[in-house]
């Protein structure tokens, strides 16, 4: 006999940053809510296999980098080394602290949680199967699909080879490989290339397109390429992976750059970071007449699907960025729509990007090329971080810059691009400026504290309205 649970106002399948945020918001609005999650703890990929554990590794990588340069700051650290078990212990502590925080918030807001895999079993029913094959039926007036994504595993790679891995396995490596090939120079690939290099690995970063971080402004890509080269990361852009097979050292890869003869290189590990695949096959969407496009679900601005009471958020949604903060925002939109509130749909040109490699890269709004393709007449200003008083305090030979793209006639800011230390924190000011439709003149008149790296934003704005002061 199958147990029945219900009848809820909202049922959510998936407890990642989209699902658990949606659940909390629903609880705040007084909606009876059930959250269905397959993992032992909520948080999804972001918390357990993505954002949080990766950034913990990046912080450990940053610490070892600073230790190696400690003499610049007048500090003597005779010997600094990477203790892999201790690094993984730190990572686990960070993840667990966050997971317990999410569990507390769900309990605080009166959310019912059900453990197991959920799938649609009718227009208002979800069938949940737990690890013991026990089944439950959950009834709800509204359903939110938030099942997220998994690393793409392209068919041209043999993932039965333990030396060919994705980011999931990379987070659990208990030794530091001597040599790593990273396939894909998006955010995930660049972050892991940075981590491995800081930990002492030889790194080859391979990208099919003609630059690193292809979604970012071309000048940030160029600066990152230069910085990676100085760090000893070998970046191969405009390069195809022809084949990969097992070898004595681990894996043998054949690379073919545009206009060049194929090259064979060996490494201990091949890390595939070529994107993520939406988890929708198991949802049984066809049973309720919801169609997908390559696994992605088309939605309306309020996140509803072709079935008005069934919503989709996060990595499974068509034509939105696969980012945790997007999933969270979409979760709030879906719940507020269910509650009958006026919602503010996602604007893709206001979604920030953040890559936490060294140096960090972050942006919001249009790139220079995208703005020109959209027909805008532009004013552009760049200000180097090295010209800031704080730069020499933060470290030796700080790379990077602030770049602001503004519409020429009225000065409305269309895009902000930052590469350098703390770029992923500094971009928040750019998000606010674009969200408020601010102009270069508005930003130039905002006094920034001194000495800070954030002054670079003000200086770049000054460059648009009369000239940067410190350059």
Residue, then its C-alpha position, 0 to 999 in steps of 0.5 A: x500500500x502506498x502512503x499518501x501525503x497532502x494536500x499541500x499548496x506547493x510541492x517542490x521537487x529538488x532541494x537545491x538553491x532554487x528548490x529550498x529558497x522557493x520552499x522558504x519563501x512559500x513558508x514565509x507567505x503562509x503556503x503549506x509546502x513540501x520539499x522532496x529531495x533525494x540527497x540526505x541533506x538539502x542544498x543540491x549540487x551547489x552546496x554539495x557538489x558545486x559552488x560551495x565545495x569548489x570555493x572552499x578548495x579555491x580558498x585553500x588554493x589562495x592561502x597556499x599562494x599567499x604563503x608562497x608570496x609571504x616574504x612580500x608582506x614581510x612575513x617568513x613562512x619557511x615551508x608551506x605545503x598542501x595537506x590534502x586530507x586537511x583541505x578536504x576536511x575543511x571543505x566538508x566542514x564548510x559544506x556541513x555548516x551550510x547544510x545545517x543552516x538550510x535544514x534549520x531554515x526549512x524547519x523554522x518556516x514549517x516546511x515538510x521534507x520528504x526524502x526520495x526521488x520525485x516524479x510526476x504521477x498526474x497533474x497534481x500528484x508526485x510519486x516519491x521513491x526512497x532508497x528502500x524502494x518505499x513509495x509515497x504519493x504527494x498531492x499539491x495544488x501547485x508543483x515546482x520542478x527544481x531538479x537541477x543538472x549534472x555534469x555533461x558526459x559527452x559520448x566521445x569520452x570513456x568515463x569508465x576510465x577512472x582517470x577521465x572525470x567530471x567536477x563531481x569526482x574532482x572534488x573528492x580527489x585524495x591526492x594531487x595529480x602531477x599533470x591535469x588536462x582540463x577540457x572546457x574553459x568556462x567557469x568550472x574549467x577555469x576554476x579547477x585549472x586554477x585550483x590544480x595549479x595552486x596545489x602544484x599540478x602541471x595544467x593544460x587547459x583546452x578550449x574549442x572556442x577562441x578564448x577562455x571564458x567565452x561568455x565574458x567580455x573579450x578583454x577580460x578573456x585576454x587578461x585571464x589568458x595572460x595571467x594564466x600564462x604567468x602562473x604556468x597554466x598552458x591554455x590551448x584555445x581554438x583546439x579540439x580534443x580528437x581522442x582520449x584513451x588510457x595510458x600508463x600514466x593515466x590518460x593519453x589525449x590527442x589535441x588538434x589546434x586550428x591550422x596545426x598538426x595533431x599533438x599527443x600529450x599525457x596526463x594523470x587526469x582528464x577533467x571534463x568541464x564542457x557543461x551540464x545536463x538538465x535532470x528532467x528525464x526521470x520527471x515523467x513530464x510527458x504524462x502531463x503534456x509538458x514538452x522539453x527542448x533537449x531536456x530543458x523546459x520552456x517557461x513563461x516569465x512567471x516560471x510557469x510551464x504549459x501547465x499553469x500550476x506546474x512551474x520550473x526553475x533553475x538549471x532545467x529551464x530553457x534560455x536562462x543561465x545555469x547559475x545558483x543565484x538565478x535558480x534562487x531568484x526564479x524560485x521566489x518568482x514562482x512562489x510569489x506568482x502562486x501567492x498571487x503577487x506581482x512578480x519581477x521576471x528575470x532579465x537575462x541582461x541583469x544576471x551577474x557572472x562570477x568565476x572564482x579562479x585566480x584572478x577572479x572574473x565577474x560581470x553584469x550586463x552587456x559585453x562590448x561586442x554584444x552592446x555593439x551588435x545591439x546597435x548601441x553607440x558606446x563610451x567605454x572606460x577601463x581602469x587598471x587595479x595596479x593604479x589603486x593605492x590598495x593594490x600594493x597592499x593586497x599583493x605583488x603585481x596585481x593583475x586586472x581592471x574595471x571596465x564600464x560600458x555605457x550608452x554614448x548619448x545619455x551615459x546609461x551603464x550597459x555593462x560592468x566587467x571586472x578581473x582581479x582580486x575580489x572581482x566576484x564581490x566587487x561586481x555587486x555594485x555593478x548589479x545595483x547600478x544596472x538594476x537602478x538604470x544608473x548612468x556614468x555620471x551617477x556612479x562618478x558622483x558616488x564617493x567610495x572609501x579609500x583605500x579600497x579596490x572598489x575605488x576602481x569602479x569610481x575611477x572607471x566612471x570618472x573616465x567616462x565623464x571627464x577623466x580618471x583621477x589616478x591615471 
